[in-house]
Amino acid sequence: MEKKQFPNDSEMKQPERPLGIIMNPETQKGVYSNVAIIHHTENEFIIDFLMRLGYEGQLVSRVILSPDHMTALLKAISDNIEKFNAKKNEKNKK
């Protein structure tokens, strides 16, 4: 019996191009959050964004990510913070 080989992820990737994003006006406005709580299981990370008012908090959004996507998000956040701080420091030197 012949073994069937499946292409790996790198062989299946399509050429990169800008992603067109469609969003309704309500989603486009976004939500404000002043607290984020991160949970994880073996297969996913869950980020709960809350609006805390005094001793109570209201869940405003929940995002569920695979471990690979969470790792990519961590890198993207880190890169953006570095860029933000570099611009801030450059502005303060003037």
QUILINVEN-V971224 format. One record per residue. N is the residue number from 1. RES is the residue in three letters. PHI is phi in whole degrees, 0 to 359 (NA if undefined). Layout:
n=N res=RES phi=PHI
n=N res=RES phi=PHI
//
This chain:
n=1 res=MET phi=NA
n=2 res=GLU phi=277
n=3 res=LYS phi=279
n=4 res=LYS phi=267
n=5 res=GLN phi=257
n=6 res=PHE phi=255
n=7 res=PRO phi=294
n=8 res=ASN phi=277
n=9 res=ASP phi=304
n=10 res=SER phi=295
n=11 res=GLU phi=283
n=12 res=MET phi=267
n=13 res=LYS phi=294
n=14 res=GLN phi=269
n=15 res=PRO phi=302
n=16 res=GLU phi=286
n=17 res=ARG phi=208
n=18 res=PRO phi=303
n=19 res=LEU phi=271
n=20 res=GLY phi=280
n=21 res=ILE phi=246
n=22 res=ILE phi=250
n=23 res=MET phi=217
n=24 res=ASN phi=283
n=25 res=PRO phi=302
n=26 res=GLU phi=295
n=27 res=THR phi=292
n=28 res=GLN phi=298
n=29 res=LYS phi=295
n=30 res=GLY phi=78
n=31 res=VAL phi=227
n=32 res=TYR phi=265
n=33 res=SER phi=222
n=34 res=ASN phi=242
n=35 res=VAL phi=214
n=36 res=ALA phi=231
n=37 res=ILE phi=240
n=38 res=ILE phi=245
n=39 res=HIS phi=241
n=40 res=HIS phi=211
n=41 res=THR phi=238
n=42 res=GLU phi=298
n=43 res=ASN phi=247
n=44 res=GLU phi=202
n=45 res=PHE phi=250
n=46 res=ILE phi=238
n=47 res=ILE phi=247
n=48 res=ASP phi=261
n=49 res=PHE phi=258
n=50 res=LEU phi=236
n=51 res=MET phi=250
n=52 res=ARG phi=266
n=53 res=LEU phi=232
n=54 res=GLY phi=65
n=55 res=TYR phi=263
n=56 res=GLU phi=238
n=57 res=GLY phi=226
n=58 res=GLN phi=241
n=59 res=LEU phi=292
n=60 res=VAL phi=253
n=61 res=SER phi=194
n=62 res=ARG phi=230
n=63 res=VAL phi=238
n=64 res=ILE phi=245
n=65 res=LEU phi=232
n=66 res=SER phi=287
n=67 res=PRO phi=303
n=68 res=ASP phi=296
n=69 res=HIS phi=290
n=70 res=MET phi=295
n=71 res=THR phi=297
n=72 res=ALA phi=295
n=73 res=LEU phi=296
n=74 res=LEU phi=301
n=75 res=LYS phi=296
n=76 res=ALA phi=296
n=77 res=ILE phi=295
n=78 res=SER phi=299
n=79 res=ASP phi=299
n=80 res=ASN phi=291
n=81 res=ILE phi=295
n=82 res=GLU phi=300
n=83 res=LYS phi=297
n=84 res=PHE phi=300
n=85 res=ASN phi=294
n=86 res=ALA phi=297
n=87 res=LYS phi=295
n=88 res=LYS phi=297
n=89 res=ASN phi=294
n=90 res=GLU phi=296
n=91 res=LYS phi=294
n=92 res=ASN phi=290
n=93 res=LYS phi=286
n=94 res=LYS phi=281
//
